[in-house]
Amino acid sequence: MLLAAGVADLAVSGLNTVLGGVRGLLGRGDVAELAGEGQQEIKARGRLALDRIVAGPPAHLEVLAQHVKARRGSLDD
């Protein structure tokens, strides 16, 4: 029960912080510009997240070929 009360208190504190931030934003004159910048940042973060997921690990044979190439280069020295 204490844990649930602590979580509820944390949620209310977070909500108060968010509402205070929204009140501060409403008083700004450049809200549209700020929203546009936020949208661009969210899109950029989304692209980065998708790139991490889609790229996956490097191909096994490619990694082996790079190791062989590196070893051959160090033997020539």
N, C-alpha and C positions, 0 to 999 in steps of 0.2 A: 504494500500500500504506500509506503514511503517512497518507493521507487517511482510509482505512477505519479505521485504528487510532485516529485522532483522534475519529472519529464514534463508535466503540465506547466510548472513554473518556468521551465526553460523555454517552452513553446510560447508562453505569454510574453516573456522578456524579448524573445526574438521578434514577435509580432509587433511589439511596441517600437522596437528599433526600426523595423521596416516601415511602419506608419510614419515615424518621424522623418525618415529619409524621403518618403513620398511627399510629405508636407513641404519639405525643403525644395524638392524638385518643382512642385507646382508654383512656387514663387519665382522661378527662374524664367528669363525671357527667351532662352535658347533651348527650350525643351525639345522642339522638333529636331534640331541639329544633334542634340545629345542622344535622342532616341535613334536617329540614323546611324550615329557612330556605334551605339550599342548593338544595333542590328548587324552592322558590318563585322563587329568583333565576334558575335555569336556565329555568323556564317564562317568566319575564318577558323574558329575553334572546331566547328563541325567538320570542315574540310580536313583539318589536321587529324581529328579523331578517325574519320573514315580512311585516311591515308594509312594510319597505323594499323587499322584492322585489315584493310585490303592488301597491303604490301606483304604482310606475313614475314616469316623468316626467309633468309636467302636460300637459294637452291643448294643442296648438299654437294653436288658435283662442282658447282661454281666455287664454293668455299675450298674444296680440295684442290682445285686448279690454282687458286690464289696462293695456297700454302706451297704448292710445288713450285710455282713461279718465284715466290719469295725465297725459297731454299736454294733454287738454282742461282738466283741473283747473289745470295750471300756466299756461295761456293766460288763464284767468279772473283770475289774480292780478295 
